[in-house]
Amino acid sequence: MNDTSYALRLGRWLLALACAVALLAPRPAGAVVRLKEIASVDGVRSNQLVGYGLVVGLDGSGDQATQTPYTTQSLTSMLQQMGITLPPGTTVQPRNVAAVMVTADLPPFAQPGQTIDVDVASVGNAKSLRGGLLIVTPLRGADGQVYAIAQGNLLIGGAGASSGGSKVQVNHLSAGRIPNGASVERSVPTTLDQGDTLRLGLNASDYATARAVAEAINAAKGAGTASPLDGRTVSVKVPPSPGARVGFLADIENLPIQLERPAARVVINTRTGSVVMNDAVTLSPCAVAHGNLSVTITNTPVVSQPNALSQGQTVQANKTDITLKQQGGALMNVPAGAQLADVVKALNALGASPMDLQAILQAMQAAGALHAEIDVI
């Protein structure tokens, strides 16, 4: 056997060994999280509440009655409920009152007497709610029932001042918050104590995650305790007594779950120009050319003055100049990238702005070079 034949056989053996190692190498796994971070019990959730009320005590920064008649109507109705009847023909023009919408989230298992935070936002043309007091406001659910009563002083995270046509403002003045500003009056029943099984709903649909959740519960509580129903729901057998059921859920919600590698995804925010991608995004070799096109329009006032004896009139006109400039983009080779760092390095080599990068990524996906799903928000 000569040296050339031996080297050829050795090279083939090394190539086969490298391929076998690549096939047997474990796939990069996702993060390890607790069960309560990726799933929740079906039927155990918060409920949205909303109400309409009045904020009083403003320093002349409330609604203008001529533009927001409902504020005056609401104030008149509230005074009538308190036994105060205004004389006929009386025009109420309060500047210290503002109509607001009050919203809150009623957490699960909330009981009468407990307090929750509320958010207050102006629905009229009030300049500021700073220093205002929210009058008793019923908060209703989607079924029209009153579940909480809100009242209290507003906390406004902004400040502002105006004088002589000048105005300075920091943050938003027409919305605020009242910590513990509502008292719960009615509880919402849940399905936690009904039946002998519960369903866990995953935050995101993924068959591998549903299988991993069921395997983790079965390993901790015994085989057959949990079974995945689909990519987002896992059925779990629970003890019959309420106390044992709560202890069972407390045990399984802290179980560690090994997540699989997530699906490749690129999220584009068209309002801010942000581009975010996860570590599963990969690139195939491709060539990209991108040029910028800019159009500049300039208006210059021009005065046309007639001769002294022409009996003409002076005319003012505008001279418009339009300039179109296109910067040519060289065709650049983008190498393949199997890791997020390689993808970022290849995209940075294009030298494109975030807004241009959005178009480039969409074009790459259309060409089959970007292996990811693009979500535009």
C-alpha positions as CSV (number, residue, x, y, z in Angstrom):
1,M,0.0,0.0,0.0
2,N,1.5,3.3,-1.1
3,D,1.4,6.5,0.9
4,T,-1.2,8.2,-1.4
5,S,-3.7,5.4,-1.0
6,Y,-3.2,5.3,2.8
7,A,-3.7,9.1,3.1
8,L,-6.9,8.9,1.0
9,R,-8.3,6.1,3.2
10,L,-7.4,8.0,6.3
11,G,-9.0,11.2,5.0
12,R,-12.3,9.3,4.2
13,W,-12.2,7.7,7.7
14,L,-11.8,11.1,9.4
15,L,-14.6,12.6,7.3
16,A,-16.9,9.8,8.3
17,L,-16.0,10.2,11.9
18,A,-16.7,14.0,11.8
19,C,-20.1,13.4,10.2
20,A,-21.0,10.8,12.9
21,V,-19.9,13.1,15.7
22,A,-22.0,15.9,14.1
23,L,-25.1,13.7,14.0
24,L,-24.6,12.4,17.5
25,A,-23.9,15.8,19.0
26,P,-26.7,17.0,21.2
27,R,-28.8,19.8,19.9
28,P,-28.5,23.1,21.9
29,A,-31.3,23.1,24.4
30,G,-33.2,26.0,25.6
31,A,-33.3,27.5,29.1
32,V,-34.5,25.7,32.3
33,V,-37.5,27.4,33.8
34,R,-40.1,26.7,36.4
35,L,-43.5,25.5,35.5
36,K,-45.3,28.5,36.8
37,E,-43.3,30.7,34.4
38,I,-44.6,29.0,31.3
39,A,-48.0,27.8,32.2
40,S,-51.1,28.6,34.3
41,V,-54.2,26.8,35.5
42,D,-57.1,27.2,33.1
43,G,-59.9,29.3,34.6
44,V,-57.6,31.0,37.2
45,R,-57.1,34.4,35.7
46,S,-57.6,38.1,36.3
47,N,-60.7,40.0,35.1
48,Q,-60.8,43.5,33.7
49,L,-63.1,46.1,35.4
50,V,-64.1,49.5,34.1
51,G,-66.1,52.5,35.4
52,Y,-66.9,56.1,34.6
53,G,-66.4,58.7,37.3
54,L,-65.5,62.3,38.2
55,V,-62.2,63.8,39.5
56,V,-62.7,66.9,41.6
57,G,-60.3,69.4,43.3
58,L,-58.4,70.4,40.2
59,D,-56.7,73.8,40.1
60,G,-58.6,75.1,37.1
61,S,-57.3,72.4,34.8
62,G,-60.5,70.4,34.5
63,D,-62.8,70.0,31.5
64,Q,-64.3,72.9,29.6
65,A,-68.1,72.7,29.8
66,T,-68.7,74.0,26.3
67,Q,-66.7,71.2,24.7
68,T,-67.5,68.4,27.2
69,P,-71.2,68.6,28.1
70,Y,-71.2,65.1,29.6
71,T,-69.0,66.4,32.5
72,T,-71.6,68.9,33.4
73,Q,-74.4,66.3,33.1
74,S,-72.5,63.9,35.3
75,L,-71.9,66.6,37.9
76,T,-75.6,67.6,37.9
77,S,-76.7,64.0,38.2
78,M,-74.4,63.4,41.1
79,L,-75.6,66.5,42.9
80,Q,-79.3,65.4,42.4
81,Q,-78.5,62.0,44.0
82,M,-77.2,63.9,47.0
83,G,-80.4,65.9,47.3
84,I,-79.1,69.1,45.7
85,T,-81.4,70.4,42.9
86,L,-80.1,73.2,40.8
87,P,-82.5,76.0,39.9
88,P,-83.9,75.8,36.3
89,G,-81.8,77.5,33.8
90,T,-78.6,77.3,35.9
91,T,-75.5,76.8,33.7
92,V,-72.8,74.8,35.5
93,Q,-69.3,75.5,34.2
94,P,-66.9,73.9,36.6
95,R,-63.2,74.2,35.8
96,N,-62.1,72.0,38.7
97,V,-63.9,68.8,37.6
98,A,-62.9,66.2,35.0
99,A,-64.6,63.2,33.6
100,V,-62.4,60.1,33.7
101,M,-62.5,56.4,32.9
102,V,-61.3,54.1,35.7
103,T,-59.9,50.7,35.0
104,A,-58.6,47.9,37.2
105,D,-57.6,44.2,37.1
106,L,-59.4,42.0,39.5
107,P,-56.9,39.2,40.5
108,P,-58.0,35.6,40.9
109,F,-59.2,34.6,44.4
110,A,-59.8,38.3,45.4
111,Q,-62.3,38.4,48.3
112,P,-64.6,41.2,49.4
113,G,-62.8,43.8,51.5
114,Q,-59.4,43.5,49.8
115,T,-58.0,46.4,47.8
116,I,-56.6,46.6,44.3
117,D,-54.9,49.3,42.3
118,V,-56.8,51.4,39.7
119,D,-55.8,53.5,36.7
120,V,-57.5,56.8,35.9
121,A,-57.5,58.5,32.5
122,S,-59.2,61.7,31.3
123,V,-61.9,61.3,28.6
124,G,-62.4,65.1,28.1
125,N,-60.1,68.0,27.5
126,A,-58.7,68.4,31.0
127,K,-55.2,69.8,31.0
128,S,-54.1,68.0,34.1
129,L,-55.4,65.6,36.8
130,R,-52.6,66.5,39.2
131,G,-54.0,67.0,42.7
132,G,-57.4,65.6,41.9
133,L,-59.6,63.3,44.0
134,L,-61.6,60.5,42.4
135,I,-65.2,60.4,43.7
136,V,-66.9,57.0,44.5
137,T,-66.9,55.1,41.2
138,P,-68.4,51.6,40.7
139,L,-66.2,49.3,38.6
140,R,-68.1,46.7,36.5
141,G,-67.1,43.5,34.8
142,A,-68.1,42.2,31.4
143,D,-71.3,40.9,32.8
144,G,-72.4,44.4,34.0
145,Q,-72.1,43.5,37.7
146,V,-70.3,45.7,40.2
147,Y,-67.1,44.0,41.5
148,A,-65.3,46.9,43.1
149,I,-65.7,50.5,44.3
150,A,-62.9,53.0,43.6
151,Q,-62.1,56.3,45.3
152,G,-59.0,58.2,46.4
153,N,-56.3,60.7,45.6
154,L,-54.5,60.4,42.2
155,L,-50.8,60.0,41.8
156,I,-49.6,61.8,38.6
157,G,-46.1,61.0,37.5
158,G,-45.7,64.3,35.5
159,A,-45.5,68.0,35.9
160,G,-46.1,71.0,33.7
161,A,-46.4,74.8,33.6
162,S,-47.5,77.3,31.0
163,S,-47.5,81.1,30.8
164,G,-47.7,83.7,28.0
165,G,-48.1,81.1,25.3
166,S,-45.1,79.0,26.4
167,K,-45.6,75.6,27.9
168,V,-43.3,73.0,29.5
169,Q,-44.5,69.5,30.3
170,V,-42.8,66.4,31.6
171,N,-44.5,63.0,31.1
172,H,-48.3,62.7,30.8
173,L,-50.7,64.8,33.0
174,S,-54.1,63.4,32.0
175,A,-53.6,59.9,33.4
176,G,-52.7,58.6,36.8
177,R,-53.0,55.8,39.3
178,I,-54.4,55.2,42.8
179,P,-52.6,52.5,44.7
180,N,-55.1,50.3,46.6
181,G,-57.7,52.7,45.3
182,A,-60.6,50.2,45.0
183,S,-62.2,47.9,47.5
184,V,-63.4,44.5,46.2
185,E,-67.2,44.0,46.7
186,R,-67.7,40.7,44.9
187,S,-65.5,37.7,44.3
188,V,-65.3,35.7,41.0
189,P,-65.8,32.0,41.3
190,T,-63.1,29.7,39.8
191,T,-63.0,26.1,38.6
192,L,-60.1,25.2,40.9
193,D,-62.2,23.1,43.3
194,Q,-64.3,21.4,40.6
195,G,-63.7,17.9,39.3
196,D,-60.8,15.6,39.8
197,T,-58.6,17.0,37.0
198,L,-57.2,20.4,36.1
199,R,-55.8,21.8,32.8
200,L,-52.6,23.7,32.6
201,G,-52.5,26.1,29.7
202,L,-49.0,26.9,28.2
203,N,-48.2,30.5,27.4
204,A,-47.1,29.5,23.9
205,S,-48.2,26.6,21.8
206,D,-45.3,24.0,21.6
207,Y,-45.7,20.3,21.5
208,A,-42.2,19.6,22.9
209,T,-42.9,21.9,25.8
210,A,-46.2,20.2,26.6
211,R,-44.5,16.8,26.5
212,A,-41.7,18.1,28.8
213,V,-44.3,19.5,31.3
214,A,-46.2,16.2,31.4
215,E,-42.9,14.2,31.9
216,A,-41.7,16.5,34.7
217,I,-45.1,16.1,36.6
218,N,-45.2,12.4,36.1
219,A,-41.6,12.0,37.4
220,A,-42.5,14.0,40.5
221,K,-46.0,12.8,41.2
222,G,-46.1,9.3,39.6
223,A,-46.8,8.0,36.2
224,G,-50.2,8.8,34.6
225,T,-50.6,12.0,36.7
226,A,-50.3,14.3,33.7
227,S,-50.9,13.9,30.0
228,P,-50.6,16.4,27.1
229,L,-53.8,17.0,25.2
230,D,-52.4,19.2,22.5
231,G,-49.5,21.7,22.0
232,R,-50.9,24.1,24.6
233,T,-52.9,22.1,27.2
234,V,-51.8,19.5,29.7
235,S,-54.4,17.6,31.8
236,V,-53.4,16.9,35.4
237,K,-55.0,14.6,38.0
238,V,-55.3,16.4,41.3
239,P,-56.3,15.4,44.9
240,P,-60.0,15.8,45.8
241,S,-59.6,17.9,49.0
242,P,-59.0,21.6,48.6
243,G,-56.1,21.7,51.0
244,A,-54.3,18.8,49.3
245,R,-55.0,20.3,45.9
246,V,-53.4,23.6,46.8
247,G,-50.3,21.7,48.1
248,F,-50.2,19.7,44.9
249,L,-50.2,22.8,42.8
250,A,-47.6,24.4,45.0
251,D,-45.3,21.4,44.4
252,I,-45.6,21.2,40.6
253,E,-45.5,24.9,39.9
254,N,-41.8,24.9,41.0
255,L,-40.8,21.9,38.9
256,P,-37.9,22.7,36.6
257,I,-38.8,22.3,32.9
258,Q,-36.1,21.9,30.2
259,L,-37.3,23.9,27.2
260,E,-36.4,22.9,23.7
261,R,-34.7,25.3,21.4
262,P,-37.4,27.9,20.4
263,A,-38.6,28.4,16.8
264,A,-36.5,30.9,14.8
265,R,-38.2,34.3,14.9
266,V,-37.4,37.9,14.0
267,V,-39.6,40.6,15.5
268,I,-39.8,44.0,13.7
269,N,-41.3,47.0,15.3
270,T,-42.2,49.4,12.5
271,R,-42.9,52.3,14.8
272,T,-39.5,52.4,16.5
273,G,-37.4,50.6,13.9
274,S,-36.4,47.9,16.4
275,V,-35.3,44.5,15.2
276,V,-35.0,41.6,17.7
277,M,-34.2,38.0,16.8
278,N,-33.6,34.9,18.9
279,D,-30.7,32.5,18.9
280,A,-32.4,30.0,16.5
281,V,-32.1,32.4,13.5
282,T,-29.8,31.1,10.8
283,L,-28.6,32.4,7.4
284,S,-27.8,30.7,4.2
285,P,-25.2,32.3,1.8
286,C,-26.7,35.1,-0.2
287,A,-25.7,38.4,-1.9
288,V,-27.3,41.7,-1.0
289,A,-27.3,45.1,-2.7
290,H,-29.1,48.0,-1.0
291,G,-29.1,51.6,-2.0
292,N,-30.7,54.7,-0.5
293,L,-33.0,57.0,-2.4
294,S,-33.6,60.6,-1.1
295,V,-35.8,63.3,-2.5
296,T,-35.3,66.9,-1.4
297,I,-37.8,69.6,-2.2
298,T,-36.9,73.3,-1.5
299,N,-39.3,76.2,-1.8
300,T,-37.8,79.7,-2.2
301,P,-40.0,82.8,-2.1
302,V,-39.5,85.0,-5.2
303,V,-40.8,88.5,-5.7
304,S,-41.6,89.7,-9.3
305,Q,-41.3,93.5,-9.5
306,P,-42.7,95.2,-12.7
307,N,-41.1,98.1,-14.4
308,A,-41.9,101.6,-13.2
309,L,-44.2,102.6,-16.1
310,S,-45.8,99.3,-16.8
311,Q,-48.7,99.8,-14.4
312,G,-48.2,96.2,-13.2
313,Q,-48.4,94.7,-9.7
314,T,-45.9,93.2,-7.5
315,V,-46.4,89.4,-7.4
316,Q,-44.9,86.9,-4.9
317,A,-44.3,83.4,-6.1
318,N,-42.5,80.3,-4.9
319,K,-39.5,78.7,-6.7
320,T,-39.5,75.0,-6.2
321,D,-36.3,72.9,-6.6
322,I,-36.5,69.2,-6.5
323,T,-33.3,67.1,-6.1
324,L,-33.2,63.4,-6.4
325,K,-30.2,61.6,-5.0
326,Q,-29.6,57.8,-5.1
327,Q,-26.7,56.2,-3.5
328,G,-25.7,53.0,-5.2
329,G,-25.2,49.9,-3.1
330,A,-22.5,47.5,-3.9
331,L,-23.4,43.8,-4.1
332,M,-22.1,42.2,-0.9
333,N,-21.7,38.6,-0.1
334,V,-23.4,37.5,3.2
335,P,-21.9,34.3,4.5
336,A,-23.9,31.6,6.1
337,G,-24.4,31.8,9.9
338,A,-25.4,29.0,12.2
339,Q,-25.2,31.0,15.4
340,L,-26.7,34.3,16.4
341,A,-23.3,35.9,16.7
342,D,-22.5,35.0,13.1
343,V,-25.9,36.3,11.9
344,V,-25.3,39.6,13.7
345,K,-21.8,39.9,12.3
346,A,-23.1,39.3,8.7
347,L,-25.9,41.8,9.0
348,N,-23.6,44.5,10.6
349,A,-21.3,44.1,7.6
350,L,-24.0,45.5,5.4
351,G,-23.8,48.8,7.2
352,A,-27.6,49.3,6.9
353,S,-29.7,51.3,9.3
354,P,-32.4,49.5,11.4
355,M,-35.1,50.8,9.0
356,D,-33.2,49.5,6.0
357,L,-32.5,46.3,7.8
358,Q,-36.2,45.6,8.0
359,A,-36.5,45.6,4.3
360,I,-33.3,43.5,3.9
361,L,-34.5,40.8,6.3
362,Q,-37.9,40.5,4.5
363,A,-36.1,40.2,1.2
364,M,-33.8,37.6,2.6
365,Q,-36.7,35.6,3.8
366,A,-38.4,35.8,0.4
367,A,-35.2,34.6,-1.2
368,G,-35.0,31.6,1.2
369,A,-31.8,32.8,2.8
370,L,-33.2,33.8,6.2
371,H,-34.5,30.7,8.1
372,A,-36.9,32.4,10.5
373,E,-40.4,33.6,10.9
374,I,-40.8,37.4,10.7
375,D,-43.4,39.1,13.0
376,V,-44.2,42.7,12.4
377,I,-45.7,44.6,15.4
